Amino acid sequence: MAIEGHNLNNMSKTQHYRKVTKPLLERKRRARMNHYLDELKDLIVETMEAQGEHVTKLEKADILEMTVSYLKTKKQSGPPTSSNSSDQVNPEKFRAGYTQAAYEVSK
């Protein structure tokens, strides 16, 4: 063991990167990808079960395929539109309301 420790101390920066740092970074990258794939999977399963479908197993490729399909469908349906035009602020009504409120407060 002491010999291995001694060799680690004598490694160049490039060797250290290849032997130690690169595998750690790769492990973190894979863990991050798996974390988000799990989140997508949970969302897909929840949605499918709400629609009455039973899901037994989803592979990573299935998760990505379903996500891409969903996003393509959303893109084709166009941008979301406001269902109620009264949700938009009318500057004139806002100004009149503000003026009325200021008048009442100043009484």
Buried (B, 14 or more C-beta within 10 A) or exposed (E): EEEEEEEEEEEEEEEEEEEEEEEEEEEEEEEEEEEEBEEBBEBBBEEBEEEEEEEEEBEEEEBEEBBEEBEEEEEEEEEEEEEEEEEEEEEEEEEEEEEEEEEEEEE
